[in-house]
Amino acid sequence: MKNLLAFVIKHNFIFIFFFLQAVCAWLMVHNRGFQGSRVLNSSNLVVANVYETAANTKEYFYLKQENDKLALENAILRNYMKSSYAILPLKEFKKNDTLYLEQYSFINAKVVNSSVNKRRNFLTLNVGSREGVAQDMAVMTSDGIVGIVTNVSANFASVMSLLHKDVRVNCQLKKDKSYGPLIWDGADYRYCLLTDIPTHSKIRHGDTVLTSELSGIFPEGIMVGTIETYERRQNESYYTAKVKLSADLKKVNHVYVIKNRLKTERDSLEKATQKQIDD
Amino acid sequence: MTTEILKNIARFIVLVLLQVLIIQNINLTGYMILLPYVMVILILPFETNKLIVLLASFLLGVFVDYFYDSSGLHAAACTAMGFSRHYVLKYIAPRDGYDIGVKPTVEDMGLEWFLRYAGTLILIHHFFLFYLEIFRFSEFFSTLLRVILSSIGTFSLIYIIQLLFLSNKRRV
């Protein structure tokens, strides 16, 4: 025992090194289980506040572009206003509101921190559970989809960006509704890969890619991007297409968090069915 | 001595803030990631106790992890680098040891020596960082390319920072 102790003290440098590495390993494993157990640091108060100050400063440089974009969006929304429509006096055209159930609602948010140059990229938003944001909600800009909320604190939310090695969003071609998961290969923040597109699909350069209802998170038909190139890899019976994302994830500033009011119902139903199958 | 410690602490803070507020947003393709904050460890004085180097590296990693949302990842890579520093310094030491008052910088030791010293340590750091980050073998070669390109980028940036800010002799 005495010899062992002497040995440890003599080689304390190496032992402390292994101890510190063990601490790091514990930290990594502890915070990286599946999504539910993830505690992301930039939801923490100190770090988030440093980032928010930096983001506030940076925002001044983009005020003009941001204003132009909002003005444009205002103009588009104005088109949908009731005052822009002529009222049709015929009774048949009247819609009964009880026929429609509002499924999606949108929460406005500002990005206080984002990255595009890691293999797992996250964004931090300045809205949290206080504003009604919860895990697994979709996030989009007026240009296209951005990511999925993975973690919320009272005032901030962490969003797993599309540029994450584990992200899989089901998307479809606008043209013929053939769908497949969208993944990111880590090469360029402007492009993602749309995989598993069946070979009978008449895919072309420039085709529009939209979200699919199958994802269960995004509403159907939100813009994702356009097809840049596509190929059929050896020994695969599917196309893999390179998609140019319509949202510029490097310049993302104002986003909308999409709340799906029917999600809990759908999830619990699907879970119950799955359980029936398993039993 | 005290001023030297204060200087190193100030350098620690400035480089971490530089890294997380500015460099983090620079994007030169997904394969070249610049991490000049490791310079904190590189230019600690020669006579610093190796245990202090090790603990400082760990702390540096933890701080950067806090901002990068990657708990433990940078800490592990930095600790590995702080550990290797002792052996790298021993391996490439001149025959009669290092002179007193000399710092491991380009200016004091020359570019060739610094390239061997910093190059090795940056490669070790990036190797640990990127392979732990991806943690799978299916992207082995693309990760290797990322390690090599990022090391080149980080080294160049550290070299430029040293030329700009760490030069004692004012050129006339």
Interface residues (C-beta under 8 A of the other chain):
Chain A: N12 F13 I16 F17 L20 Q21 V23 C24 A25 W26 L27 M28 H30 N31 R32 L40 N41 S42 N44 V46 V47 V50 Y51 A54 S115 V116 N117 K118 R119 R120 F122 S158 K165 G186 A187 D188 Y189 K250
Chain B: V20 L21 Q24 N25 I26 N27 T29 G30 Y31 I33 K50 L51 L54 L55 F58 G61 D65 Y66 F67 Y68 D69 S70 S71 G72 L73 A75 A76 T79 A80 F83 H86 F130 L132 E133 I134 E139 S142
